[in-house]
Amino acid sequence: MGVTLPFRMLEPFGVEIERDLSEPFAPSEAYHFKELFDQHGLLLARGQELSMERQREICGLLGPILLREGEDGYMSNEGGGPAASALSWHCDAAYTEYPFDALSLHALDVVDDASSTRFVNAEDALDALPGNLREAIEGRGQEMIAVHYEKLGERTCDQREPEAQKRGIKPTVYVNPHNGRSCLWVSELQTVRILDMEWEASRDLLHEVFDHFYAEENVLEHRWRKGDIVIWDNIALQHARGNLDHVGKRLLQRAIVGEHGVAPHVQTD
């Protein structure tokens, strides 16, 4: 058996890799990295100094790196606006035919512990849903949207006719191609309504599901420190964040794994 990556388990899910990721992986380490990702959905490493090239090289072990026109791969809260607003629970590009496979953020310049990203596991959440709720939501379709920037921190299903930059019809339960597990595909930010239900009934069902899905005991909150890198399965996990206006400087380096992607600024229908 070849060399594997040293790691420890996180709660309630995910693993922390205890290795300098700037050093090249042996073939057995690269295999183990992909295996940990498929099994646990979230990989954390601390104290790293990674170039964009190396971050993309590591993430490239999970699939093709998506480069989007108009983006430089850096996320900063300076200047406020959408880049600093709160974000409700979601998966990136979930409303499209091609949701991103994985996302990675590397903290280049942050005030230690001042800001966080929160994660929940949509596979575990589906398995843990009470039987009556799973029966009520599984096998249905939903309308999903890309919300306007001023609505990024809201719960979309509470609005009867929300405006959107883009719309899509998706299933409420989705099979993760990375591991074959089914996961909840409804989200606080992107789900407008369950199809073939009255608006009030759809809203009430989603509230019940969200109460279980986003319960605090299911949440992994990562508080950012300089040098942290988090890589996560964008299909298995949803993520959210608080407002970033008063957390000091926050500059993150981002890599996206995926074959297709919506434009950085999607067009209004």
N, C-alpha and C positions, 0 to 999 in steps of 0.2 A: 504494500500500500504506500502511495506517495505522500508527500508532505501536505497537510491540511492547514486551514486557517484557524488560529486560536480565537475562540469566541466565548461569550457568556450570554445566557438568556436574559431578555428583558421582560417586564410585566406590563400589560397583560399579553403581549406578543412581541415578536421581533428579536433580533440578536445584535450584540455589540461585538464587532471584530476588533481584536486587540493586536494590531499589526500596522507598520508603516506602509500605507498604500502607495506611496510614491515609488517604492521598489517593485520591479517587475514580478509577476506571478509565475511560479512554476506551473506546468500544465495541470498537475494535480490540484494546485491551489485555485486555478481558474475554474476547474470543474466543481470544486467544493463551493466556491463563491456562488456559482449559478444554482447549485443544489440548495444552499442556505436561502437564497432569494425565493426559489420556488416553494420551499417548505414553510418559510416564516414571513415572507412578504415585506419585511423591513430590515434594512441593514444600517447600523450606525457605526461610525468610527470617529474617534476624537483625536485632537492634536495633530491634524494633518496639514500639510502644505502642498496643495495639488494645483498644477497648472490646468488650464482649461483642456489642453491636449490630453493630459493624463486622466482627468476626470472622464472625458469622453471615451478614452481607451478602456477604462474600467467598466463603464456602463455599456460599452460595446460588446462585452461578454454576454449581455442579456438580449441583444438584438441590435438592429441598425439604429444609428444616431440620427435623429430628425433635426435638420437645420431649417429654420423658417426665415424667409425673407423679411427683413426689417427688424430682426432681433439680434442682439449681440451676445446673448447668453448671460447677462447680468441683471439682477433684480435689486433695486435700491428704493428705500422709502423717502429719499430726499426729493423735495418738491411736492410731497403730499399726493392728493388725488387717488385714483384707483390703486396705485402702487403701495399706498399706505392704508387703504381702507380695510375694515374687517372683511373676512371671507367666510360665508356659511359653509356647511359641510357639502363636499362635492368630490367627483373625480374629474380630472381635466378631459375635456372634449367628450364627455359621456353621451351627449346628445347627438353625436355624429356616428357615421358608419365605422369610423376608425378611432376609438379612444386610444390615448397614448398607452403604451405598454408599461413604461416605468418612468419615474421622475427622480432627479437627484439634485440636492441643494448642498452647497459647500460654503460655509461661513467664512468670508474673507475679512470682514471688518464689522464687528457687532459689539454692543455693550453686553458683556457676559450676563446671562440669565435674565435680561430685560425683556426679551420677546420669545415667543414660542410658536411652534406649529403642533397642532393636535391631530391625532390619527385614530380611526376606528377600523376594525376588521369586518368587512361586509360579508365574508364567508362565515365566520363564527357567528355573526349576528343573525344570519338566516337560520343556521342550525339551532340557535337558542330561542328563536321566536316561539311564543306560545302557539299551540297547534291551530287554534281558531284564527289567529292573525295570519299565520302562514297560508292556511287554506284560503283566506279572504284575498290575499294579495298575489299569490303565486299563479302563474298562467295568464296574467292580464297584460295589457299594453298600457303605456303611459305617454303623455305628452311631456317632452323635455325642452328646455330652452337655454340659450346663452343670454343671460340677463344683461340689462344696461348697467353701466358702471356705477351709477348712483344706488343700485339695488343689491350690491354684492354681499351685504351683510344681513339680508332679510330671508324669511322663509317664504318661498315663492308660492306654495300651495294655499297660502292665506289670501292671495289676490285672485279675484275672479277672472280677470282678463289682463294678465301682465304683458307689458310690451317686451319685445325680444329682439335681439340682434340676429338670432338664428333659431329655428325650431326643428324638432325631430320626433319621430314616434319610435319608442324603444320598448323592450320587454321590462317588466318590473323585476324579474329575476334573470340573471345573465350567467352564462357558463364561462368561467375563467379559462382561456386557452393555455395558460401557463401550467396549470395543474389539474384541470378538469373539474374543479369544485364549483358549485353554484353559489352565487352571491347576490345579495340585495343590490338592485340597481336604481332604486329610488333614492333621491337625495333632497336635502333641505333647500339647497340653492337652485337646483335645476329642474325638479319635478313640478309641473303645473297641476296635473290632475291624472287620476286613473281613468282610462277610457271606459265608456259604457256605464258610468256611474254619475248620479247627480253630483253637482259641485260640492254641496255640503257633506254628502256621504263620503266622497273621495277625500275631502279635507280631513274629516274626522278619522277615517281609516289611516291616513298618512300620519296624523298626529300620534295615534296609538303605536304605529310601527316605529316612528322616530323616538318616542319615549323609551322604547326598549333598545333601539339601535344605538342611540347617542347617550345612553346612561353613563354616568361618570365612571363606573367600575369597568366599562369597556374601552375607556379612552387612554391612549398613550400620549402624554404631553411631553414634547421635547423642547426644553429650554435651551436656546442657542448660546454657544460659546465659540469664540474664535477658533477656527481649525476643525470644527465639527463638519462631518459630511453624513447626510442621510440619503439613502437610496431606497425607494419603495415601489411596490407593485401598484400601479395606478388603477388596476381593475379590482384587485382584492381589497384595497384600502381606500377609504375616503379621508380627506384632510380639510382642516379649517384653521383660521387664525383670528386673533383679535386685531383691533385697530393699532396701527404702528406710528401714529403721529407723535407720540411722546415717549418713545423707547430709545432715543438716541439713534446714532447712525446704524443702519442695517444693510449691508451689502452682501448679497449671496450670488454665487456662481452656479448656473443651472445647466443641466444636461437633460435632454428628453430622448427616450427610447421609443421609436415608433416608425412605421413605414409611411404613414400619411399624417397630415395635420391641417387643422383649420388655420387660416391666416391669422397673424397677430391681432388684426382689427377686423373682425367678421362684419359682414355687411348686413344692414337691416333688411328684413324681408320686404 
